[in-house]
């Protein structure tokens, strides 16, 4: 639920909705986020429920492979023209 703001983290984790995103190397922000999650039961429940929903909405491996296949087929058919 708590992560640093690196890479594609922001594409999945929405700060305050399904997790807490803290700046890289900001130990104070990390500490504050941890204390908030420990002390605030409602926040813990909200973040936990929302991150579970977010995970269940991610595409499956099969969905991703199908999108790749569609993309490759489109690229190959456009090369024939």
Secondary structure, DSSP 8 states (H G I E B T S, - for coil): -EEES-TTHHHH--BTTTBEEE-TT-HHHHHHHHHHHHH-HHHHHHHHHHHHHHHHTS--HHHHHHHHHHHHHHHHHHH--
